[in-house]
């Protein structure tokens, strides 16, 4: 079991989680947890025992050495930290994990049990997938909720999908079975620039979390990094005519399928974010 050390009583806690691996194209999802943990100076409170869930020949531990001496050995696992954002009326539990190699049901049961012990009111699961999306357009973020009522409250578009899933999908199902409200946000990362980092997709997920939680989140320099990333991909595409033609094809396809009402919804969401940031200027733009 996960030992939650010195957590204390949390105020209206919401949990945000992401997992490295299949669910984390371009490390966009795990990038959100890293970013928020740094910006909020989150306090580590727990870590799972990795022995039962990871094949260490597949997901290897990391050794840190300095001047010929081993300073630290870091085992692959899932870690909890807690943050109390300035000006917020709730605490945020951040979960940064690695998709397990085995015993997924036991892994999910252990996590969901800990969510209950923390009295988490909402679980926000983040994922990123490779897609036929042009890097020059806003990163699409799809949302799926654990039940229709929650989907309606969050204004989440229904998602139709049947196929393979990762630990994010399994954990969302486990939360539903345990009666814990959960929403999943998935960013579409252009498959032709899949190498991490992917700051534009991380920024899109962060804004999705803002919409779900209805609170401004610290962006720091993530916007500048996203613009620099897009400019860098532009330069690479211009050097290869086949890639440039392919990007134009993706742009035309996306522009043709983007409905006017969808664009209106995006404008409304951006205006709501602007108002949140006016009320909390310390979060950055």
DACOR-V236183 format. One record per pair of residues at least 4 apart in sequence whose ideal C-beta (glycine too) atoms are under 8 Angstrom apart, sorted by the first residue. I is the first residue (numbers start at 1). GAP is how many residues later the second one is. Records with the same first field share a line. If there is no record, write none. Layout:
I: GAP, GAP
//
This chain:
1: 109, 112, 113
2: 44, 45, 46, 78, 108, 109, 111, 112
3: 43
4: 41, 42, 76, 110, 113, 114
5: 40, 41
6: 39
7: 38, 39, 75, 111
10: 72, 81, 83, 108, 109
11: 73, 78, 79, 80
12: 77, 78, 79, 109
13: 77, 78, 79, 80, 105, 106, 107, 108
14: 76, 77, 78, 79, 106, 107, 108, 109, 110, 199
15: 77, 78, 79, 80, 100, 103, 105, 107, 108, 109
16: 16, 17, 20, 76, 77, 78, 79, 108, 110, 193
17: 16, 77, 78, 79, 80, 106, 107, 108, 109, 154
18: 5, 6, 11, 12, 14, 15, 77, 78, 79, 107, 108, 109, 150
19: 4, 5, 10, 11, 59, 78, 79, 80, 147, 148, 149
20: 4, 7, 10, 77, 78, 79
21: 77, 78, 145, 146
22: 77, 144, 145
23: 6, 76, 104, 105, 106, 143, 144, 145
24: 4, 5, 6, 75, 103, 104
25: 103, 104, 105, 162, 164, 169, 173, 176
26: 102, 163, 167, 168, 169, 170, 171, 172, 175
27: 4, 101, 169, 170, 171, 175
28: 4, 100, 159, 161, 168, 169, 170, 173, 174, 176, 177
29: 4, 97, 98, 99, 158, 173, 176
30: 4, 66
31: 4, 165, 166, 167, 168, 170, 171
32: 4, 94, 170, 173, 174, 177
33: 4, 61, 62, 63, 93
34: 4, 62
35: 4, 167, 171, 183, 185, 187
36: 4, 6, 47, 56, 58, 170, 181, 182
37: 4, 5, 44, 46, 57, 59
39: 179, 181
40: 43, 44, 45, 52, 178
41: 42
42: 39, 40, 41, 50, 52
43: 38, 39, 40
44: 35, 36, 37
45: 35, 36, 37
46: 33, 34, 68
47: 30, 31, 32, 33
48: 5, 29, 30, 31, 49, 59, 62, 63
49: 28
50: 4, 25, 26, 27
52: 50, 51, 54
53: 24, 47, 48, 49, 50, 53, 54
54: 4, 5, 21, 22, 23, 44, 46, 47, 48
55: 4, 46, 47
56: 4, 5, 20
58: 43
59: 17, 39, 42
60: 16
61: 12, 13, 14, 15
62: 11, 12, 14
63: 7, 9, 10, 11
64: 6, 7, 8, 9, 10
65: 4, 5, 6
66: 5
76: 22
77: 20, 21
78: 17, 18, 19, 20, 33
79: 16, 17, 18
80: 13, 14, 15, 34
81: 12, 13, 15
82: 9, 10, 11, 12
83: 8, 9, 10, 11
84: 4, 7, 8
85: 7, 130, 132
86: 196
87: 193, 195
88: 4, 127
90: 31
93: 25, 27
95: 16
97: 70
99: 67, 68
100: 4, 7, 67
103: 4
104: 4, 63, 66
105: 4, 65
106: 4
107: 4, 60
108: 4, 59, 62, 63, 65, 66
109: 4, 65
110: 4
111: 4, 60, 63
112: 4, 59, 62, 63, 66, 68
113: 4
114: 4
115: 5, 8, 60, 63, 65
116: 4, 62, 64
120: 60
121: 60
122: 58, 59, 60, 61, 90
123: 48, 49, 52, 57, 58, 59, 60
124: 58, 59, 60, 61, 85, 88, 89
125: 43, 46, 47, 57, 58, 59, 60
126: 42, 58, 59, 60, 61, 79, 83
127: 39, 41, 57, 58, 59, 60
128: 58, 59, 60, 61, 70, 73, 77
129: 57, 58, 59, 60
130: 58, 59, 60, 61, 64
131: 9, 57, 58, 59, 60
132: 59, 118, 121
133: 4, 6, 7, 55, 56, 57, 58, 117, 121
134: 56, 113, 116, 117, 120
135: 55, 57, 58, 65, 95, 98, 99, 102, 112
136: 94, 98, 111, 115
137: 114, 117, 118
138: 66, 128
139: 48, 49, 50, 61, 62, 64, 65
140: 47, 48, 64
141: 44, 45, 46, 47, 63, 64, 66, 67
142: 15, 17, 43, 44, 46
143: 8, 11, 13, 14, 16, 40, 41, 42, 43, 65, 69
144: 7, 12, 14, 15, 28, 39, 40, 42
145: 5, 6, 9, 11, 36, 37, 38, 39
146: 4, 26, 29, 30, 34, 35, 36, 37
147: 4, 29, 34
148: 4
149: 4
150: 4, 6, 31, 32, 33
151: 5, 7, 32
154: 29, 57, 58
156: 27
165: 4, 5
166: 4
167: 4
168: 4, 16
169: 4, 15
170: 4
171: 4, 11
172: 4, 10, 12
173: 4
174: 4
175: 5, 6, 7
176: 4, 6
183: 29
185: 20, 23, 24, 27
187: 14, 15, 17, 18, 21
188: 13
189: 4, 5, 9, 12
190: 4, 43, 60
192: 51, 54, 55
193: 5, 40, 43
194: 4
197: 5, 28, 32
198: 4, 31
199: 4, 23, 26, 27, 29, 30
200: 4, 26, 29, 30
201: 4
202: 4, 20, 24
203: 4, 16, 19, 20, 23
204: 4
205: 4
206: 4, 11, 13, 16
207: 4, 62, 66
208: 4
209: 4, 8
210: 4, 5, 6, 7, 63, 66
211: 58, 61, 62
213: 4
214: 62
215: 61, 65
216: 57, 60, 61, 63, 64, 67
217: 66
218: 64, 65, 66
219: 4, 64, 65, 66
220: 64
221: 4
222: 4
223: 4, 62
224: 4
225: 4
226: 4
227: 4
228: 4
229: 4
230: 4
231: 4
232: 4
233: 4
234: 4
235: 4
236: 4, 7
237: 6, 7, 10
238: 6
240: 4
241: 4
242: 4
243: 4
244: 4
245: 4
246: 4
247: 4
248: 4
249: 4
250: 4
251: 4
252: 4
253: 4
254: 4
258: 4, 5
259: 4
260: 4
261: 4
262: 4
263: 4
264: 4
265: 4
266: 4
267: 4
268: 4
269: 4
270: 4
271: 4
272: 4
273: 4
274: 4
275: 4
276: 4
277: 4, 6, 8
//
